[in-house]
Amino acid sequence: MERGAATQGKVARAIEGAESIEIKATISDHQIDGALARFGLTARNDEERYIYFFDTPDLALLGAGIIARARRTVGDEHDSTVKFRPVNPAEVGGEWRKFHNFKIEADASETSLVKSASFSMKVAPGLIKRVAVGKKPIAAAFTQDQEEFIVAMTGQRIDFSKLAVLGPLMAQRWSFEDPACPWPVSAELWQREDGERLLEVSIKAPAAQAAAAVGGFMAYLAEMGAERDKSEQTKTRWALDHYVAKLSDKSARAVIAPKAATRKPQRRQRPPSP
């Protein structure tokens, strides 16, 4: 690894303005069961979540760097989040930092580092379920402050009535410590309804520890024998691509069905005269 004047302050400059850094890596599918077993991660000690995304059928929000989601955590609080990435922290107004669940964070992987701003708020129990089945509008899952945050970041309001509910996706989350890693480790297993799984492991560290955390966590994964996931999909993209495809399939069937229903019945032929 190169060292010296060329690398001095390199990571610090890359995360400037972020309060913390989260380093993430996905585990190859064939290593998931082994990883769960190694750390004793089971349904008995997990935090069970159901995650819903909201976007247009062509993922216009994601394309603009916006993630809108809601989470139901079994036996715990529910919340909704608006997240923007990438962001320049210097361009994010200081008034949002007064909120407890607002954060500017650097998201790092083996190949990239991007800064994000996210704003989460509590959601009343039962509300997300009602939104998911259409008994409440999607906008009901987000507060006025979150909507104003969107306006501050984009200069315009999101028309929530144009969004679709994408999900839910079942997630299991664990936090644990390993003597081989100086930082607490989080593992999150996402499972789609088609049975496909994605396991992400991550650590969080203060911005001042960013360089050590990135290098140290990647070295830890290498020591554990974790293979590099060549697809390197983010959990969000992996989930949204599936649910948008499902949405498109439903739309196609809805268009075809009325045509079949309006087809004129064939005229029955009269039997020949005796």
Steps between C-alpha positions, in 0.01 A plus 500: 500500500634840401587739783642849529407845377272360228277324753511747788145606596349309204217336696442808715442709188268239353270498804528869591176622655379152600451424868575129471578228251328168436703237318295227333565176317265238360568132559488263204181292499673165550676634812191639673404191699857449616529863611177483699606177666847628586360790702192318633253726319152349504133596505514472879741792545419723202315826458224429249406776259271552202620763256288689248634727226307769317592598146358536150476196271810624316689573826514874438582574865788254513628640172505844661691370802195490730393204713162508673428205727313386810592227748290293736713352775323217680461586868666839459449844345404552136652777291522659158812640334584739221858459383706688241827388349740628393496831685741780569471557877584869454178539300276338762335759726604496864138517619456127438773403745271588790300183433619195693461262206660718236853406397763564237705188455760359265403164349803297399553166327803328353479714187315821581435770757199730484351746749131489582247698702208318659206614711295244693187551709284271709181359350196398703450123540268358235531797265754342264278193454204723414712691249619174343145378432375837377291595802723803559689711244877454477548861613357403840821307575708819481491812716476860393862549607612217273307650210665837565837326503424363154412849378819642652709236325327494161314829465172316440246280673454131438152407380453197725180407315714405199709254699449126539555282806794268429523219751486394772837339526579293806823585681681349796755715677764415758768695687791312650864529599794293383841516672661515154321827414548820706156632403154350571373315194148515356360234269177541306342220300241606244272243342269562207176310451664306214741349754809695391718623787760769554717526812678825576751542781611842615668708766458862600778725624550869578627708209840535670547121480392470136835402347571239767144367486496451123835322490440307820154371407609383156799324657265338753274367221802364315621326816153347546518358148208705370509501122450824314147526364563582134147632441542761778134598486366728770215348699266773377569446129479123543157531662355771276592329174305194610189681619485729197515195273216349700303824470550502123381141478181587690437798273542287189251243628253777590515633145454160341213387723236757390564418133436136568184586691353712218558244227173422322378147559483282197152454357367156562408314182146377470462128469406386148130465427369147519 
